[in-house]
Amino acid sequence: MGFLLVGCGLTALTIGAWRGYALAREALAPLVHAGDPTRSAIEAARPVHARFRVRLFARRVAIAAGWLVVALYGLYLIQAGSVAP
């Protein structure tokens, strides 16, 4: 049983960390690049919560945090599997 828990934990850790990193990188990419000046000027006139880039950033960060929770659960499974008799 411990071997199964460690295997599932390693899988969850690997996939969760990989997807969390990839989505965090996608979230930061639009903030690093300047983008189109005309579109940036139009979006600057909107309230902060209504801007597309801000909403997309918040959505991607929330999903990345969810994947990191999966990775942490994988660490828990590894620890529980190594203690199990």
KARANOR-V240061 format. One line per field, one symbol per residue. ss: DSSP state (A for helix, B for strand, O for the rest). A space follows every 50 residues. Layout:
ss = ???
This chain:
ss = OAAAAAAAAAAAAAAAAAAAAAAAAAAAAAAAOOOOAAAAAAAAOOOAAA OAAAAAAAAAAAAAAAAAAAAAAAAAAAAAAAAOO
